[in-house]
């Protein structure tokens, strides 16, 4: 039997850069939107489509990365994984014959974290207001007695839904933060927008940004969060939206204190922000793989990092072309840098 004692965290070096202005980006043709779609659709592996539109079906299960427990069924140990934590900081995981650690140790650790969060937090379904009169779904995860606490909004990538963030929600709750996961229109439990196509979300300043604005307003008024201490963490289109709402000249007025952008794309950020002549940011963490989209995402992170007032960190993962949360699935330790950034500055 083996005792799980703790978790090692990676330390990332912060890059502090003075803010400046960049030349305005030229408008992009349909190839940019197509490239963004291809990046999210062609992630490979077990990632499944969670987009909603006429003629398409909703996803019927969790995507890759969800914890699955295969505990010691022969002894009944799987009946109450959380009992292992009662009265003890550590817990024991092993195979029934005592031969060594079970193959599903990591899954069991994740499952215990989820069990603990369920006993110390609440979950609430939220209907976000919007100008189209459609159902736009979100879920608030809140630690007990956390009214007035900081909050983290999680925005999924195109062709996915809020459930792709499930593995990371318990760790955020452990900080005492309120967590709002959002389904963009056409995705997850949210309805399509009449007269629009799913790919319009990638470029139009009049679609996805209005959903994020509604979510920010709800968090600060009805969601029990400190409106001055909200972070937006996004991947792909979610990353682009995190940039828009941490821009110093955010056209929608209301912004977030911090932003985390995983695989952002500069041209899409300019489009979603309404094509400003220049752009700069405050309080951003940028993450991309070196070879994603032939280096476009990495170049975006480097350029935007130079345009960001501290705190700012830029992390480029070498020898990888992974996009979005696939990057975190391939390199789980990368989340430690994001967690540390939020902990230090939120």
C-alpha positions as CSV (number, residue, x, y, z in Angstrom):
1,X,0.0,0.0,0.0
2,X,1.3,3.4,-0.9
3,X,0.6,6.8,0.7
4,X,0.0,9.7,-1.6
5,X,1.8,12.5,0.2
6,X,1.5,15.6,-2.0
7,X,1.9,17.3,-5.3
8,X,5.0,18.9,-6.8
9,X,4.5,22.2,-8.5
10,X,6.5,23.6,-11.3
11,X,7.8,27.2,-11.0
12,X,7.6,29.5,-13.9
13,X,9.7,32.6,-14.4
14,X,7.6,35.8,-14.8
15,X,8.3,38.1,-17.7
16,X,7.5,41.7,-16.8
17,X,7.1,43.9,-19.8
18,X,6.0,47.5,-20.1
19,X,2.7,48.2,-21.9
20,X,2.8,49.8,-25.3
21,X,0.6,50.0,-28.4
22,X,0.7,47.8,-31.5
23,X,-0.2,48.6,-35.0
24,X,-3.8,47.7,-35.8
25,X,-4.3,44.3,-37.4
26,X,-5.6,44.1,-40.9
27,X,-9.0,42.4,-41.4
28,X,-8.8,38.7,-42.1
29,X,-10.6,36.7,-44.7
30,X,-12.4,33.4,-44.2
31,X,-9.2,31.4,-44.1
32,X,-8.4,32.7,-40.6
33,X,-11.7,31.5,-39.2
34,X,-11.2,28.2,-41.1
35,X,-7.8,27.8,-39.5
36,X,-9.3,28.4,-36.0
37,X,-12.0,25.8,-36.7
38,X,-9.4,23.3,-37.9
39,X,-7.2,23.8,-34.9
40,X,-10.1,22.9,-32.6
41,X,-11.7,20.1,-34.7
42,X,-8.4,18.4,-35.5
43,X,-7.2,18.0,-32.0
44,X,-7.4,14.2,-32.5
45,X,-7.6,11.5,-29.9
46,X,-10.7,11.3,-27.7
47,X,-11.9,14.9,-28.0
48,X,-15.5,14.9,-29.2
49,X,-17.7,17.5,-30.8
50,X,-19.9,19.4,-28.4
51,X,-21.3,21.9,-30.8
52,X,-25.0,22.5,-31.3
53,X,-26.7,23.6,-34.5
54,X,-29.5,22.5,-36.7
55,X,-28.7,19.1,-38.1
56,X,-26.1,18.4,-35.4
57,X,-26.5,16.5,-32.1
58,X,-25.5,17.3,-28.6
59,X,-22.6,15.5,-27.0
60,X,-23.8,12.6,-24.8
61,X,-21.0,12.3,-22.4
62,X,-17.8,13.7,-21.0
63,X,-14.7,14.5,-23.1
64,X,-11.2,13.2,-22.7
65,X,-9.7,14.2,-19.4
66,X,-12.6,13.4,-17.1
67,X,-11.6,11.3,-14.1
68,X,-12.8,7.7,-14.1
69,X,-12.4,5.7,-10.9
70,X,-11.5,2.0,-11.2
71,X,-11.1,1.4,-7.4
72,X,-10.5,-1.9,-5.6
73,X,-13.9,-3.4,-6.4
74,X,-13.0,-6.8,-4.9
75,X,-12.8,-5.4,-1.5
76,X,-15.4,-2.7,-1.8
77,X,-12.9,0.1,-1.5
78,X,-14.5,1.8,-4.4
79,X,-17.8,2.3,-2.5
80,X,-16.5,5.4,-0.7
81,X,-13.3,6.9,-2.0
82,X,-13.7,10.0,0.1
83,X,-13.8,8.0,3.3
84,X,-10.0,7.5,2.9
85,X,-9.5,11.2,3.7
86,X,-11.5,11.2,6.9
87,X,-9.2,11.8,9.8
88,X,-6.1,11.6,7.6
89,X,-4.3,13.9,5.2
90,X,-3.1,11.0,3.1
91,X,-4.8,8.0,1.8
92,X,-3.9,4.5,0.6
93,X,-4.3,3.1,-2.9
94,X,-3.3,-0.4,-3.9
95,X,-4.4,-3.6,-5.6
96,X,-6.4,-6.2,-3.9
97,X,-3.5,-8.7,-3.7
98,X,-1.2,-6.1,-2.2
99,X,1.3,-6.4,-5.0
100,X,1.7,-2.7,-5.6
101,X,0.0,0.5,-6.5
102,X,-3.1,0.1,-8.6
103,X,-3.0,1.1,-12.3
104,X,-5.6,3.7,-11.7
105,X,-3.8,5.6,-8.9
106,X,-3.9,8.9,-10.7
107,X,-7.6,8.6,-11.6
108,X,-8.4,7.7,-7.9
109,X,-6.5,10.8,-6.7
110,X,-8.5,13.0,-9.1
111,X,-11.7,11.3,-8.0
112,X,-10.9,12.0,-4.3
113,X,-10.3,15.7,-5.1
114,X,-13.7,15.8,-6.8
115,X,-15.4,14.0,-3.9
116,X,-13.9,16.5,-1.4
117,X,-15.0,19.5,-3.5
118,X,-18.5,18.2,-3.7
119,X,-18.8,18.1,0.1
120,X,-17.4,21.6,0.5
121,X,-19.1,23.4,-2.4
122,X,-22.4,23.9,-4.2
123,X,-23.3,23.8,-7.9
124,X,-25.9,26.1,-9.5
125,X,-27.2,26.2,-13.1
126,X,-27.3,29.7,-14.5
127,X,-29.2,31.2,-17.4
128,X,-27.3,34.1,-18.8
129,X,-29.1,37.1,-20.2
130,X,-28.5,37.9,-23.9
131,X,-29.9,40.1,-26.7
132,X,-31.2,37.1,-28.7
133,X,-33.6,35.7,-26.1
134,X,-32.0,32.2,-26.3
135,X,-30.9,29.8,-23.6
136,X,-27.2,30.5,-22.8
137,X,-26.1,28.1,-20.1
138,X,-23.5,28.5,-17.4
139,X,-22.7,26.6,-14.1
140,X,-21.6,28.3,-10.9
141,X,-19.3,26.2,-8.6
142,X,-19.0,27.9,-5.3
143,X,-17.2,26.9,-2.0
144,X,-19.4,27.1,1.0
145,X,-19.4,30.6,2.6
146,X,-17.6,32.1,-0.3
147,X,-19.8,35.1,-1.0
148,X,-17.6,38.1,-1.9
149,X,-14.7,35.9,-2.9
150,X,-12.7,36.2,-6.1
151,X,-14.0,34.3,-9.1
152,X,-12.6,32.5,-12.2
153,X,-14.6,32.3,-15.4
154,X,-13.7,29.4,-17.6
155,X,-14.4,29.6,-21.4
156,X,-14.1,26.5,-23.6
157,X,-12.7,26.3,-27.1
158,X,-14.7,26.1,-30.3
159,X,-16.4,22.7,-30.9
160,X,-16.3,21.9,-27.2
161,X,-18.2,22.9,-24.1
162,X,-17.8,23.8,-20.5
163,X,-17.4,20.2,-19.4
164,X,-13.8,20.2,-20.8
165,X,-12.9,22.2,-17.8
166,X,-14.2,19.7,-15.3
167,X,-10.7,18.3,-14.3
168,X,-9.5,21.7,-13.2
169,X,-12.6,23.0,-11.3
170,X,-11.8,21.2,-8.0
171,X,-8.3,22.8,-7.8
172,X,-9.8,26.3,-8.3
173,X,-12.4,25.7,-5.6
174,X,-9.7,24.6,-3.2
175,X,-8.4,28.2,-3.3
176,X,-11.9,29.4,-2.1
177,X,-12.7,31.0,-5.4
178,X,-16.1,30.9,-7.1
179,X,-15.9,29.3,-10.6
180,X,-18.2,29.9,-13.5
181,X,-18.1,27.6,-16.5
182,X,-19.8,29.0,-19.6
183,X,-21.3,27.3,-22.7
184,X,-21.0,29.6,-25.6
185,X,-24.0,29.7,-28.0
186,X,-24.2,26.7,-30.4
187,X,-22.2,24.7,-27.7
188,X,-23.1,22.4,-24.8
189,X,-26.5,23.3,-23.3
190,X,-26.7,26.7,-25.0
191,X,-28.9,27.3,-28.0
192,X,-27.9,28.5,-31.5
193,X,-28.1,32.2,-32.3
194,X,-30.9,32.8,-34.9
195,X,-29.5,33.9,-38.2
196,X,-25.9,33.1,-37.3
197,X,-23.5,30.3,-38.0
198,X,-21.3,28.7,-35.3
199,X,-18.1,29.9,-37.0
200,X,-19.4,33.5,-36.6
201,X,-18.5,33.3,-32.9
202,X,-14.8,33.3,-33.9
203,X,-14.9,36.8,-35.4
204,X,-17.9,38.8,-34.6
205,X,-17.7,41.4,-31.8
206,X,-21.5,41.2,-31.5
207,X,-21.8,37.6,-30.5
208,X,-19.4,35.8,-28.1
209,X,-18.2,39.0,-26.4
210,X,-21.8,39.8,-25.4
211,X,-22.1,36.5,-23.6
212,X,-18.9,37.1,-21.7
213,X,-20.1,40.6,-20.8
214,X,-23.3,39.1,-19.4
215,X,-21.4,36.5,-17.4
216,X,-19.1,39.2,-15.9
217,X,-22.1,41.3,-14.9
218,X,-23.9,38.3,-13.4
219,X,-20.9,37.2,-11.4
220,X,-20.4,40.7,-9.9
221,X,-24.1,41.2,-9.1
222,X,-25.9,37.9,-8.6
223,X,-23.1,35.5,-8.6
224,X,-21.7,36.5,-5.2
225,X,-18.2,37.3,-6.5
226,X,-16.0,40.3,-5.8
227,X,-16.5,42.2,-9.1
228,X,-12.9,43.7,-8.8
229,X,-11.3,40.3,-8.5
230,X,-12.5,38.2,-11.5
231,X,-10.2,36.3,-13.8
232,X,-11.1,34.9,-17.2
233,X,-9.3,31.7,-18.2
234,X,-9.9,30.6,-21.8
235,X,-8.6,28.3,-24.5
236,X,-8.6,29.0,-28.2
237,X,-11.7,31.2,-28.8
238,X,-11.9,31.4,-25.0
239,X,-8.3,32.6,-24.9
240,X,-9.1,35.3,-27.5
241,X,-12.1,36.4,-25.4
242,X,-9.9,36.5,-22.3
243,X,-7.6,38.9,-24.2
244,X,-10.5,41.1,-25.3
245,X,-11.7,41.5,-21.7
246,X,-8.3,42.3,-20.3
247,X,-7.5,44.8,-23.0
248,X,-6.8,48.3,-21.6
249,X,-9.3,49.8,-24.2
250,X,-12.0,47.1,-23.9
251,X,-14.8,48.5,-26.1
252,X,-17.4,46.9,-23.9
253,X,-16.2,48.7,-20.8
254,X,-16.4,46.0,-18.2
255,X,-13.3,43.9,-17.9
256,X,-11.6,41.3,-15.7
257,X,-8.7,41.8,-13.3
258,X,-6.6,38.9,-14.8
259,X,-6.7,36.9,-18.0
260,X,-5.2,33.5,-18.9
261,X,-5.0,32.9,-22.7
262,X,-4.2,29.3,-23.8
263,X,-3.5,29.3,-27.6
264,X,-4.7,32.8,-28.5
265,X,-4.7,34.1,-32.1
266,X,-3.9,37.8,-32.6
267,X,-6.1,38.4,-35.7
268,X,-9.1,36.9,-34.0
269,X,-8.5,39.0,-30.9
270,X,-8.6,42.2,-33.0
271,X,-11.8,41.0,-34.7
272,X,-13.6,40.2,-31.5
273,X,-12.5,43.5,-30.0
274,X,-14.0,45.4,-33.0
275,X,-10.7,46.0,-34.9
276,X,-9.1,48.7,-32.8
277,X,-6.2,50.5,-34.3
278,X,-4.0,49.4,-31.4
279,X,-4.3,47.1,-28.4
280,X,-2.6,46.6,-25.0
281,X,-3.3,44.6,-21.9
282,X,-2.9,44.4,-18.1
283,X,-2.5,41.2,-16.0
284,X,-2.1,38.4,-18.5
285,X,-0.7,34.9,-18.6
286,X,-0.1,33.6,-22.2
287,X,0.5,30.0,-23.0
288,X,1.1,28.3,-26.4
289,X,3.0,25.5,-28.0
290,X,5.9,26.4,-30.3
291,X,4.6,24.9,-33.5
292,X,0.8,25.4,-33.1
293,X,-0.5,26.6,-36.5
294,X,3.1,27.0,-37.7
295,X,3.9,29.2,-34.8
296,X,1.1,31.7,-35.0
297,X,-0.2,31.1,-31.5
298,X,3.4,31.3,-30.0
299,X,4.0,34.6,-31.9
300,X,0.8,36.0,-30.6
301,X,1.8,35.2,-27.0
302,X,5.2,36.8,-27.4
303,X,3.9,39.9,-29.1
304,X,1.0,40.4,-26.7
305,X,3.3,39.7,-23.8
306,X,5.3,42.8,-24.9
307,X,2.1,44.8,-24.9
308,X,1.0,43.8,-21.4
309,X,1.5,45.8,-18.2
310,X,2.5,43.6,-15.2
311,X,1.7,41.1,-14.0
312,X,2.5,39.2,-17.2
313,X,3.9,35.8,-18.0
314,X,4.6,34.2,-21.4
315,X,5.2,30.4,-21.6
316,X,6.0,28.8,-24.9
317,X,6.3,25.0,-24.9
318,X,9.0,23.8,-27.3
319,X,8.8,20.9,-29.7
320,X,5.0,20.7,-29.5
321,X,2.1,21.6,-31.8
322,X,-0.6,21.0,-29.3
323,X,-3.6,23.4,-29.3
324,X,-5.8,24.5,-26.4
325,X,-6.4,22.1,-23.6
326,X,-4.7,19.3,-25.5
327,X,-1.5,21.1,-24.4
328,X,-2.5,20.8,-20.7
329,X,-3.4,17.1,-21.3
330,X,0.0,16.4,-22.8
331,X,1.9,18.5,-20.2
332,X,-0.2,18.5,-17.0
333,X,2.5,20.4,-15.1
334,X,1.7,23.5,-17.2
335,X,-1.4,24.1,-15.1
336,X,0.8,24.7,-12.0
337,X,2.1,27.9,-13.7
338,X,-1.4,29.1,-14.3
339,X,-2.5,28.2,-10.8
340,X,0.5,30.1,-9.3
341,X,-0.2,33.2,-11.4
342,X,-3.8,33.3,-10.3
343,X,-2.8,32.7,-6.7
344,X,-0.3,35.5,-6.7
345,X,-2.4,38.1,-8.4
346,X,-6.1,37.4,-8.0
